[in-house]
Amino acid sequence: MIELIGIISIIHVPYLADIFNHSPLSAWMWIGLGLNALVLYSIEWIRKAVVRGYKNVRNGKTSALSLQEVGQ
């Protein structure tokens, strides 16, 4: 919590912002950061699905659980 307060104060307190030469991000930059996070999360989700499917094919399973595992 203290780190977050320090970062926000370095950006938004004029005296500290001048010392560290920082300025707040504009709205279009926040949109870009949000889209970047969404794209990275989606790519990782797709990668995990592909790896999971590859492992199931390699092990000869057609689904996550076989009929024997469900029947027990």
Secondary structure, DSSP 4 states (H G I P E B T S, - for coil): -HHHHHHHHHHHSHHHHHHHT--PPPHHHHHHHHHHHHHHHHHHHHHHHHHHHHHHHHTT-SSSS-HHHHH-
